[in-house]
Amino acid sequence: MSLEKTSVDIAAAMITDPTAAKDWLLVTPTLLTMLGGAIALITRKNVRLQPWIGITALALVFCANIALLNHVLNDGVVTMVMGSWLPPFGIAFTADPMGAMFATFASLVALCTGIYAAGSIRPEERRYGFYPFLLMLLCGVSGAFLTGDIFNLYVWFEVLLISSFGLLVLGNKKRQIDGAVKYSLLNLLGTTLFLLATALLYGLVGTLNMADIAMKAAHLENQGPLMGVALLFFLAFAMKAAAFPVNFWLPASYHTPRIVVSAVFAGLLTKVGVYALLRVLLLLLPAGHNWMNTLITLVAILTMLTGVMGALAQTDVRRTIGYLVITGIGSMLAGLAVASEWAVTGAIMYAVHSMIAMTGMFFVFGYIGKLQGTFSLREMGGMYRRSPILAAVSLVLLFAAAGLPPFSGFWPKVLLVEGALDKGMGWLAGVVLLTSILSIICVGRLWIYVFLRGGSQSIADGTMVALPQEKQKLPATVWLSVFPIVLMVVYIGLQPDAVMSFAHKGALTLLDPSAYVESVFGVAP
C-alpha cells in the first residue's frame, strides 16, 4: 500500500519567510543573560572566576542592546514571533524606541554593577550566587522591556522579582530579612493584582498580544469592565514603581542589602514599573488613562512631595537616596498624567536619567560609607580633604538628581514643565519646580554634611573618635563603574539631542500605536 504525499499550505497559520538575521537581536539579550547565569551558577564555587564570567556576559548583553538600539533607530519598530506562528497566536518580542532604549541603559547599569561588585562583594557571597542572581535580574528586566505579550510581561516580572529576592537577602543579616519581608509582601500583592488584571483583560478582548489588545480595546473604550481593568493595572504597577501611597517599602528595604544591590535596585526595578505604566495605560488602554487622569495626577503630585520631604527628613544616606528615587518616580508619573507628546518624552528621558544617576549615587556614597564606617549624616564629614575627586563626582550626580544644568536631570524637567504648561496644568508644573527646589536643598545638605562639615567622625564604643584624614585612592572597580555613569550624566546634559530624539520617537509610538501594530501584523490599524 503506498501513501501519497500531500502538501499542506501553512501560510495562513504560520510565517513562512525566514527570520532576518538582525531580528534575532530581539532575543539575544535574554538568551545571553540566561546562558551567562547558567555558567556562573555551574562555576559558583570558583569565586575568583565569578566576576570574569559575570562581567563578560554583561558586556556582551550591553553590546547586543546597542546593536538592537541601532536596528530600531534605522528600521523603526521591529517584531519577532516565536515558533513562526502568525500573531497574535505566537508569542511576540517587539522593540520600539522606548523599550530598546530602556534595555540598553539597563544593561549599562547592570554592567557597572558587576564591575563595582568585583571589589565590594566578598568571596563567600559570590559563592552563594551574586552574579547568577544579577544576570537573571537583568534577564527579567530585558524581557519586560522587549516583550510584546502582556502575559509574558507578567512572567518577566516574576523572573526579576525572584532574582531580586535572592540579592536582597545575600549576606544573611537580620536587617536584610526585615527589609526582604516588606519588599516581598508589597511586590507579591502587586504581582497578584497584575495577574488578575491580565486575566480580566483576556476575558474582555480574547488576546494577550499587545498590538492586538491596542486594536480591540479601542472598541471597548466606553465599557465599565475595561475601566476596572485599567485601574487594576495602575494599582499593580504603581506598587512596583513605589508610587504614593504604597511607596514606603522602598526606603524601608533599599538600605538593608549590600550597597551594590541597593544601587542596581534603585536603577532598574522601579523603572520597570514606570515602563509598564507607560506601555499599558498609553499604548494599550488610553481610554482607561483618560478616565482616571485625575487620580494619576494626584498620585504624581503626592509621590513627588512625599519623596522630597522624606529625603529632607532623613539622617541615613541610603534612606535619603531612596526617597530621592521616589521623587523621581513622581516626576515620571507627572509625564504620564499630562500625556502629551513632549511630557511623555520627558517621562521617558527622566527614567533613563534616573537609571544611571541613582545607581551612581549609591555607588559613590556606598564607598564613602565603607570608608567612614557609617551611613549616618551625624557621624560623617571631611571627605573633601580625603578625596577631592570623589567630592566632584558626587556633586555632579547630586546636581543631576536635583535637575540642575548642565546634567542629565535638567532636560527632562524642562520637558515636563513645558508639557504641563501647554496642557493648561500650570499647578502640576509648579509642583515639579517646587520639588526641584526642595531637592536642591536636600542634595546640598547631603554634600555639605559628607564632604565639608568638620572632620570625619564615627562612634566607637560609645565615644566619638576622629577618623584619619589621609588622601584616599579610589580602587579600580570604583573608577570603572562610577566614571562611565558620570560621563553619561554629563554627556546627556551637554548633548541631549540624541537621547531626547529617541525618547520623542518612543513617546510618539505610545500615543499613536500605528507603527507598533504594523510591526506586528504587517499592516497599520
MIMARNU-739775 format. One record per residue (C-alpha): residue number from 1; x, y, z. Coordinates in Angstrom, 2 decimals. Example, Ala and Ser with C-alpha at 12.3 -4.5 7.8 and 13.67 -1.06 7.14 Angstrom:
BEGIN
- pos, x, y, z
- 1, 12.30, -4.50, 7.80
- 2, 13.67, -1.06, 7.14
end
This chain:
BEGIN
- pos, x, y, z
- 1, 0.00, 0.00, 0.00
- 2, 1.52, 3.31, -0.99
- 3, 0.84, 6.57, 0.69
- 4, 0.52, 9.60, -1.49
- 5, 2.38, 12.69, -0.42
- 6, 0.14, 15.61, 0.33
- 7, 1.16, 19.22, 0.69
- 8, -0.28, 21.44, 3.39
- 9, -0.49, 25.15, 2.96
- 10, 0.66, 26.64, 6.27
- 11, 0.89, 30.23, 5.02
- 12, -2.45, 31.06, 6.64
- 13, -1.27, 30.00, 10.07
- 14, 2.50, 30.38, 10.15
- 15, 5.24, 32.70, 8.97
- 16, 6.93, 31.03, 6.02
- 17, 9.67, 33.61, 5.40
- 18, 12.94, 33.08, 7.30
- 19, 13.64, 35.45, 10.18
- 20, 16.06, 38.21, 9.24
- 21, 19.43, 37.80, 10.94
- 22, 19.28, 41.22, 12.62
- 23, 15.84, 40.47, 14.08
- 24, 17.48, 37.84, 16.30
- 25, 18.85, 40.80, 18.25
- 26, 15.40, 40.99, 19.89
- 27, 16.00, 37.80, 21.89
- 28, 19.80, 37.99, 22.16
- 29, 19.85, 39.96, 25.48
- 30, 17.62, 37.43, 27.26
- 31, 19.48, 34.45, 25.77
- 32, 22.87, 35.85, 26.79
- 33, 21.74, 36.53, 30.35
- 34, 20.30, 33.02, 30.65
- 35, 23.48, 31.45, 29.31
- 36, 25.75, 33.63, 31.42
- 37, 23.65, 32.99, 34.53
- 38, 23.77, 29.23, 33.94
- 39, 27.56, 29.24, 33.50
- 40, 28.02, 31.42, 36.60
- 41, 25.76, 29.10, 38.60
- 42, 27.64, 25.98, 37.50
- 43, 31.01, 27.54, 38.40
- 44, 29.84, 29.33, 41.55
- 45, 32.36, 27.50, 43.75
- 46, 35.19, 29.11, 41.79
- 47, 34.82, 32.52, 43.44
- 48, 37.75, 34.08, 41.56
- 49, 36.22, 33.19, 38.21
- 50, 32.74, 34.54, 39.04
- 51, 33.41, 38.25, 38.33
- 52, 35.04, 37.44, 34.99
- 53, 32.09, 35.32, 33.87
- 54, 29.52, 37.83, 35.09
- 55, 31.21, 40.94, 33.67
- 56, 31.88, 39.26, 30.31
- 57, 28.25, 38.21, 29.97
- 58, 27.00, 41.66, 30.99
- 59, 29.34, 43.34, 28.49
- 60, 28.03, 41.08, 25.70
- 61, 24.43, 41.95, 26.65
- 62, 25.27, 45.66, 26.56
- 63, 26.80, 45.29, 23.09
- 64, 23.75, 43.33, 21.89
- 65, 21.42, 46.05, 23.17
- 66, 23.44, 48.76, 21.42
- 67, 23.08, 46.79, 18.17
- 68, 19.33, 46.40, 18.79
- 69, 19.00, 50.13, 19.51
- 70, 20.73, 50.88, 16.22
- 71, 18.42, 48.41, 14.45
- 72, 15.33, 50.17, 15.84
- 73, 16.81, 53.59, 15.00
- 74, 17.31, 52.59, 11.37
- 75, 14.27, 50.34, 10.76
- 76, 11.65, 51.52, 13.24
- 77, 9.66, 49.16, 15.47
- 78, 10.77, 45.54, 14.96
- 79, 8.99, 42.31, 15.89
- 80, 9.94, 38.64, 16.09
- 81, 7.28, 35.98, 16.76
- 82, 8.28, 32.70, 18.41
- 83, 7.69, 29.36, 16.68
- 84, 6.89, 31.03, 13.33
- 85, 3.23, 31.31, 14.36
- 86, 1.40, 34.27, 12.95
- 87, 0.49, 36.90, 15.55
- 88, -1.45, 37.12, 17.77
- 89, -1.08, 33.36, 18.37
- 90, 2.71, 33.31, 18.51
- 91, 4.47, 34.95, 21.46
- 92, 5.96, 38.19, 20.18
- 93, 9.06, 40.13, 21.10
- 94, 8.66, 43.72, 19.95
- 95, 11.22, 46.50, 20.32
- 96, 10.08, 50.08, 19.90
- 97, 12.30, 53.10, 20.65
- 98, 11.31, 53.28, 24.33
- 99, 11.82, 49.56, 25.00
- 100, 15.14, 49.40, 23.14
- 101, 16.49, 52.48, 24.91
- 102, 15.39, 51.24, 28.35
- 103, 17.00, 47.85, 27.69
- 104, 20.27, 49.48, 26.61
- 105, 20.61, 51.69, 29.67
- 106, 19.51, 48.85, 31.94
- 107, 22.35, 46.69, 30.61
- 108, 24.80, 49.58, 31.14
- 109, 23.68, 49.87, 34.77
- 110, 23.99, 46.10, 35.25
- 111, 27.48, 46.08, 33.70
- 112, 28.67, 48.87, 36.02
- 113, 27.09, 46.97, 38.93
- 114, 29.00, 43.82, 38.01
- 115, 32.28, 45.77, 37.92
- 116, 31.59, 47.51, 41.24
- 117, 30.65, 44.19, 42.85
- 118, 34.01, 42.70, 41.90
- 119, 35.57, 44.90, 44.59
- 120, 32.75, 45.00, 47.13
- 121, 31.19, 41.51, 47.29
- 122, 33.14, 39.12, 49.49
- 123, 34.23, 35.74, 48.03
- 124, 31.79, 33.76, 50.17
- 125, 28.90, 35.90, 48.88
- 126, 29.99, 35.25, 45.30
- 127, 29.77, 31.56, 46.16
- 128, 26.13, 31.99, 47.16
- 129, 25.18, 33.33, 43.75
- 130, 25.58, 37.09, 43.42
- 131, 26.47, 37.04, 39.71
- 132, 23.87, 34.40, 38.70
- 133, 21.21, 36.43, 40.53
- 134, 22.39, 39.65, 38.86
- 135, 22.31, 38.10, 35.39
- 136, 18.84, 36.66, 35.92
- 137, 17.66, 40.02, 37.24
- 138, 18.84, 41.63, 34.00
- 139, 17.18, 38.77, 32.09
- 140, 13.83, 39.65, 33.65
- 141, 14.32, 43.38, 33.12
- 142, 15.36, 42.94, 29.46
- 143, 12.46, 40.58, 28.79
- 144, 9.99, 43.04, 30.31
- 145, 11.27, 45.88, 28.12
- 146, 11.22, 43.85, 24.90
- 147, 8.18, 41.59, 25.16
- 148, 5.12, 42.20, 23.01
- 149, 2.84, 39.97, 25.10
- 150, 1.05, 41.18, 28.24
- 151, 1.18, 37.78, 29.96
- 152, 4.88, 37.45, 29.21
- 153, 5.34, 40.87, 30.79
- 154, 3.98, 39.25, 33.95
- 155, 6.37, 36.30, 33.50
- 156, 9.40, 38.56, 33.18
- 157, 8.26, 40.46, 36.26
- 158, 8.33, 37.16, 38.12
- 159, 11.85, 36.39, 36.88
- 160, 13.23, 39.72, 38.07
- 161, 11.36, 39.51, 41.39
- 162, 12.70, 36.04, 42.22
- 163, 16.22, 37.22, 41.37
- 164, 15.78, 40.36, 43.47
- 165, 14.69, 38.27, 46.49
- 166, 17.97, 36.35, 46.27
- 167, 20.05, 39.53, 46.01
- 168, 18.16, 41.20, 48.84
- 169, 18.98, 38.52, 51.43
- 170, 22.55, 37.89, 50.25
- 171, 24.67, 38.34, 53.37
- 172, 22.20, 36.82, 55.84
- 173, 21.89, 39.82, 58.17
- 174, 18.87, 40.33, 60.40
- 175, 18.05, 43.74, 58.92
- 176, 18.13, 42.20, 55.43
- 177, 15.44, 39.71, 56.40
- 178, 13.32, 42.56, 57.75
- 179, 13.76, 44.57, 54.54
- 180, 13.07, 41.50, 52.40
- 181, 9.75, 40.84, 54.16
- 182, 8.50, 44.38, 53.47
- 183, 9.77, 44.29, 49.90
- 184, 8.31, 40.86, 49.20
- 185, 4.83, 41.47, 50.63
- 186, 4.14, 44.62, 48.62
- 187, 5.61, 43.22, 45.42
- 188, 3.70, 39.95, 45.75
- 189, 0.48, 41.91, 46.24
- 190, 1.28, 43.97, 43.15
- 191, 2.05, 40.83, 41.17
- 192, -1.29, 39.28, 42.21
- 193, -3.16, 42.38, 41.03
- 194, -1.19, 42.29, 37.77
- 195, -2.14, 38.67, 37.11
- 196, -5.79, 39.33, 37.98
- 197, -5.92, 42.33, 35.64
- 198, -4.31, 40.31, 32.85
- 199, -6.88, 37.53, 33.22
- 200, -9.77, 40.01, 33.16
- 201, -8.32, 41.78, 30.12
- 202, -8.01, 38.45, 28.29
- 203, -11.64, 37.74, 29.12
- 204, -12.64, 41.08, 27.58
- 205, -10.57, 41.10, 24.38
- 206, -9.61, 37.44, 23.91
- 207, -5.94, 38.10, 23.21
- 208, -2.64, 38.66, 25.06
- 209, -0.69, 40.23, 22.20
- 210, -0.14, 43.91, 22.99
- 211, -0.69, 45.13, 19.44
- 212, -3.91, 43.11, 19.20
- 213, -5.06, 44.44, 22.57
- 214, -4.43, 48.01, 21.41
- 215, -6.75, 47.47, 18.42
- 216, -9.51, 45.54, 20.17
- 217, -9.61, 47.65, 23.35
- 218, -10.33, 50.71, 21.20
- 219, -13.79, 49.26, 20.51
- 220, -14.48, 48.82, 24.23
- 221, -13.43, 52.25, 25.44
- 222, -16.80, 53.14, 26.95
- 223, -17.31, 49.87, 28.81
- 224, -17.04, 49.82, 32.60
- 225, -15.14, 46.50, 32.86
- 226, -12.29, 47.92, 30.77
- 227, -12.03, 50.88, 33.14
- 228, -11.82, 48.50, 36.07
- 229, -9.03, 46.54, 34.37
- 230, -7.11, 49.76, 33.72
- 231, -7.44, 50.69, 37.41
- 232, -6.12, 47.28, 38.49
- 233, -3.12, 47.66, 36.18
- 234, -2.47, 51.12, 37.58
- 235, -2.56, 49.87, 41.19
- 236, -0.29, 46.91, 40.39
- 237, 2.35, 48.93, 38.55
- 238, 2.16, 51.85, 40.99
- 239, 3.17, 49.43, 43.76
- 240, 6.12, 48.20, 41.74
- 241, 7.13, 51.75, 40.83
- 242, 6.94, 52.86, 44.51
- 243, 4.26, 55.50, 43.90
- 244, 2.22, 57.08, 46.71
- 245, 0.71, 55.71, 48.93
- 246, 2.44, 52.32, 48.50
- 247, 5.99, 53.70, 48.38
- 248, 7.02, 53.07, 51.99
- 249, 8.52, 49.67, 51.14
- 250, 11.33, 51.24, 49.09
- 251, 13.20, 53.28, 51.74
- 252, 12.37, 50.57, 54.29
- 253, 14.12, 47.89, 52.22
- 254, 16.69, 49.51, 49.91
- 255, 19.03, 50.42, 52.79
- 256, 19.23, 46.84, 54.11
- 257, 21.18, 44.84, 51.46
- 258, 24.73, 45.30, 50.21
- 259, 25.14, 48.77, 48.71
- 260, 25.79, 47.36, 45.25
- 261, 22.42, 45.59, 45.43
- 262, 20.70, 48.80, 46.53
- 263, 22.32, 50.53, 43.54
- 264, 21.01, 48.12, 40.92
- 265, 17.58, 48.06, 42.58
- 266, 17.38, 51.87, 42.55
- 267, 18.48, 51.97, 38.94
- 268, 16.26, 49.27, 37.47
- 269, 13.36, 47.86, 39.47
- 270, 11.13, 50.90, 39.87
- 271, 11.76, 51.84, 36.22
- 272, 10.22, 48.56, 35.09
- 273, 7.06, 49.63, 36.93
- 274, 7.12, 53.03, 35.23
- 275, 7.73, 51.39, 31.86
- 276, 4.70, 49.12, 32.38
- 277, 2.52, 52.09, 33.33
- 278, 3.51, 53.98, 30.18
- 279, 3.10, 50.92, 27.96
- 280, -0.25, 49.72, 29.29
- 281, -2.04, 52.99, 30.01
- 282, -0.93, 54.90, 26.90
- 283, -0.48, 52.23, 24.22
- 284, -3.00, 49.57, 25.25
- 285, -5.69, 51.26, 27.33
- 286, -5.70, 55.01, 26.58
- 287, -9.42, 55.24, 27.43
- 288, -8.64, 53.93, 30.92
- 289, -5.88, 56.50, 31.24
- 290, -8.24, 59.32, 30.30
- 291, -10.86, 58.06, 32.75
- 292, -8.51, 58.12, 35.76
- 293, -6.32, 61.04, 34.72
- 294, -7.21, 63.00, 37.85
- 295, -6.16, 60.07, 40.04
- 296, -2.84, 59.71, 38.18
- 297, -2.19, 63.44, 38.58
- 298, -2.90, 63.33, 42.31
- 299, -0.67, 60.28, 42.78
- 300, 2.13, 62.01, 40.83
- 301, 1.94, 65.13, 42.99
- 302, 1.86, 63.24, 46.28
- 303, 4.69, 60.94, 45.18
- 304, 6.90, 63.93, 44.33
- 305, 6.12, 65.75, 47.59
- 306, 6.36, 62.78, 49.96
- 307, 9.60, 61.71, 48.27
- 308, 11.39, 65.01, 48.64
- 309, 10.04, 65.69, 52.15
- 310, 11.11, 62.21, 53.21
- 311, 14.59, 62.85, 51.81
- 312, 14.89, 66.08, 53.77
- 313, 13.91, 64.33, 57.00
- 314, 16.48, 61.50, 56.79
- 315, 19.81, 61.20, 58.57
- 316, 20.82, 57.96, 56.84
- 317, 22.44, 58.50, 53.44
- 318, 20.92, 55.34, 51.94
- 319, 17.40, 56.28, 53.02
- 320, 17.91, 59.80, 51.65
- 321, 18.81, 58.45, 48.21
- 322, 15.87, 56.03, 48.41
- 323, 13.46, 58.92, 48.91
- 324, 15.09, 60.82, 46.02
- 325, 14.31, 57.78, 43.85
- 326, 10.66, 58.12, 44.88
- 327, 10.68, 61.84, 43.99
- 328, 11.88, 60.94, 40.51
- 329, 9.10, 58.38, 40.15
- 330, 6.62, 61.17, 40.86
- 331, 8.14, 63.27, 38.07
- 332, 7.77, 60.37, 35.63
- 333, 4.14, 59.95, 36.69
- 334, 3.63, 63.67, 36.01
- 335, 4.57, 62.99, 32.39
- 336, 2.06, 60.13, 32.33
- 337, -0.62, 62.41, 33.80
- 338, -0.10, 65.12, 31.18
- 339, 0.20, 62.50, 28.40
- 340, 1.19, 65.00, 25.74
- 341, 3.89, 64.38, 23.17
- 342, 6.65, 66.27, 24.99
- 343, 5.53, 65.40, 28.51
- 344, 5.78, 61.67, 27.73
- 345, 9.16, 62.36, 26.12
- 346, 10.21, 63.97, 29.38
- 347, 8.97, 60.98, 31.41
- 348, 10.93, 58.54, 29.23
- 349, 14.05, 60.69, 29.35
- 350, 13.72, 61.12, 33.11
- 351, 13.53, 57.35, 33.56
- 352, 16.79, 56.94, 31.61
- 353, 18.41, 59.67, 33.69
- 354, 17.21, 58.09, 36.93
- 355, 18.60, 54.69, 35.94
- 356, 22.15, 55.97, 35.69
- 357, 22.15, 58.81, 38.23
- 358, 20.63, 56.90, 41.14
- 359, 22.86, 53.89, 40.55
- 360, 25.90, 56.16, 40.53
- 361, 24.83, 57.87, 43.75
- 362, 24.54, 54.56, 45.58
- 363, 27.97, 53.54, 44.27
- 364, 29.66, 56.74, 45.43
- 365, 28.02, 57.09, 48.82
- 366, 28.27, 53.36, 49.42
- 367, 32.05, 53.59, 49.01
- 368, 32.13, 56.65, 51.29
- 369, 30.10, 54.81, 53.91
- 370, 32.58, 51.94, 53.76
- 371, 35.49, 54.36, 54.28
- 372, 33.88, 56.11, 57.23
- 373, 32.30, 53.05, 58.78
- 374, 28.83, 54.62, 58.91
- 375, 25.99, 55.90, 56.76
- 376, 24.73, 58.36, 59.36
- 377, 24.97, 62.02, 58.39
- 378, 25.53, 62.88, 62.05
- 379, 28.78, 60.91, 62.04
- 380, 30.13, 61.67, 58.56
- 381, 32.22, 64.58, 57.36
- 382, 35.53, 65.80, 55.99
- 383, 35.56, 63.65, 52.87
- 384, 36.62, 66.56, 50.65
- 385, 40.12, 66.50, 52.11
- 386, 40.36, 62.73, 51.70
- 387, 39.21, 62.63, 48.09
- 388, 38.55, 65.82, 46.11
- 389, 37.82, 63.71, 43.00
- 390, 35.13, 61.79, 44.86
- 391, 33.68, 65.09, 46.06
- 392, 33.49, 66.38, 42.47
- 393, 31.94, 63.16, 41.16
- 394, 29.31, 63.11, 43.88
- 395, 28.48, 66.77, 43.25
- 396, 27.81, 66.00, 39.57
- 397, 25.47, 63.15, 40.49
- 398, 23.68, 65.17, 43.18
- 399, 23.18, 68.13, 40.83
- 400, 21.80, 65.75, 38.21
- 401, 19.39, 64.23, 40.75
- 402, 18.15, 67.72, 41.63
- 403, 17.59, 68.60, 37.97
- 404, 20.28, 71.28, 37.73
- 405, 22.07, 72.10, 34.46
- 406, 24.23, 71.08, 32.72
- 407, 23.49, 67.49, 33.72
- 408, 21.07, 64.76, 32.63
- 409, 18.25, 65.59, 35.06
- 410, 17.75, 69.12, 33.70
- 411, 16.23, 68.46, 30.27
- 412, 13.54, 66.01, 31.40
- 413, 12.34, 68.56, 33.95
- 414, 12.19, 71.22, 31.22
- 415, 10.11, 68.92, 29.03
- 416, 7.77, 68.01, 31.88
- 417, 7.19, 71.65, 32.83
- 418, 6.70, 72.68, 29.21
- 419, 4.28, 69.82, 28.60
- 420, 2.24, 70.63, 31.71
- 421, 2.02, 74.34, 30.81
- 422, 0.99, 73.57, 27.22
- 423, -1.80, 71.33, 28.56
- 424, -3.03, 74.05, 30.94
- 425, -1.80, 72.19, 34.04
- 426, 0.24, 75.03, 35.50
- 427, -0.22, 73.82, 39.07
- 428, 1.38, 70.47, 38.15
- 429, 4.31, 72.32, 36.57
- 430, 4.55, 74.33, 39.80
- 431, 4.83, 71.14, 41.88
- 432, 7.58, 69.84, 39.58
- 433, 9.50, 73.10, 40.10
- 434, 8.84, 73.09, 43.85
- 435, 10.19, 69.57, 44.26
- 436, 13.24, 70.57, 42.22
- 437, 13.93, 73.44, 44.63
- 438, 13.47, 71.19, 47.66
- 439, 15.68, 68.56, 46.03
- 440, 18.44, 71.16, 45.60
- 441, 18.23, 71.89, 49.34
- 442, 18.32, 68.17, 50.09
- 443, 21.35, 67.34, 47.94
- 444, 23.16, 70.48, 49.10
- 445, 22.65, 69.42, 52.71
- 446, 23.85, 65.92, 51.91
- 447, 27.03, 67.12, 50.19
- 448, 27.91, 69.63, 52.90
- 449, 27.47, 67.08, 55.68
- 450, 29.53, 64.42, 53.97
- 451, 32.30, 66.46, 52.36
- 452, 32.66, 69.85, 54.07
- 453, 31.43, 69.69, 57.65
- 454, 34.29, 69.30, 60.15
- 455, 36.34, 66.15, 60.23
- 456, 35.15, 62.61, 59.80
- 457, 33.91, 61.08, 62.99
- 458, 32.33, 57.80, 63.95
- 459, 31.06, 56.18, 67.10
- 460, 33.30, 53.53, 68.57
- 461, 32.31, 52.02, 71.93
- 462, 30.06, 54.99, 72.58
- 463, 32.87, 57.55, 72.11
- 464, 33.31, 59.97, 69.22
- 465, 36.70, 59.35, 67.61
- 466, 38.36, 61.17, 64.72
- 467, 38.98, 59.17, 61.59
- 468, 42.26, 59.54, 59.64
- 469, 42.32, 62.31, 57.03
- 470, 44.86, 60.90, 54.57
- 471, 44.20, 61.12, 50.86
- 472, 42.12, 58.26, 49.58
- 473, 43.00, 56.45, 46.36
- 474, 39.94, 55.08, 44.59
- 475, 40.04, 51.36, 43.73
- 476, 39.92, 50.36, 40.06
- 477, 36.47, 48.80, 40.45
- 478, 35.06, 52.13, 41.70
- 479, 36.70, 54.05, 38.87
- 480, 35.50, 51.67, 36.18
- 481, 31.92, 51.55, 37.49
- 482, 31.31, 55.16, 38.52
- 483, 33.02, 57.17, 35.81
- 484, 31.11, 55.72, 32.81
- 485, 27.92, 56.71, 34.64
- 486, 29.23, 60.21, 35.40
- 487, 30.36, 60.69, 31.81
- 488, 26.91, 59.65, 30.58
- 489, 25.23, 62.05, 33.03
- 490, 27.40, 64.91, 31.74
- 491, 27.04, 63.91, 28.08
- 492, 23.22, 63.79, 28.21
- 493, 23.22, 67.18, 29.94
- 494, 25.51, 68.83, 27.39
- 495, 24.34, 66.94, 24.27
- 496, 20.72, 65.91, 24.92
- 497, 19.64, 65.75, 21.27
- 498, 20.28, 62.04, 20.67
- 499, 18.55, 60.76, 23.81
- 500, 15.77, 63.33, 23.50
- 501, 15.14, 62.42, 19.87
- 502, 14.93, 58.73, 20.66
- 503, 12.69, 59.37, 23.68
- 504, 10.47, 61.51, 21.45
- 505, 10.11, 58.65, 18.98
- 506, 9.19, 56.40, 21.89
- 507, 6.52, 58.86, 23.02
- 508, 5.03, 59.06, 19.53
- 509, 4.83, 55.25, 19.36
- 510, 2.96, 55.15, 22.67
- 511, 0.49, 57.88, 21.73
- 512, -0.10, 56.56, 18.19
- 513, 0.13, 52.74, 18.09
- 514, 0.05, 52.52, 14.27
- 515, 3.78, 51.79, 13.88
- 516, 3.68, 49.26, 16.74
- 517, 0.67, 47.41, 15.28
- 518, 2.10, 47.49, 11.76
- 519, 5.35, 45.94, 13.01
- 520, 3.41, 43.01, 14.49
- 521, 0.69, 42.43, 11.87
- 522, 2.31, 43.90, 8.77
- 523, -0.50, 46.40, 8.22
- 524, -1.48, 49.60, 10.00
- 525, -4.74, 49.52, 12.02
end
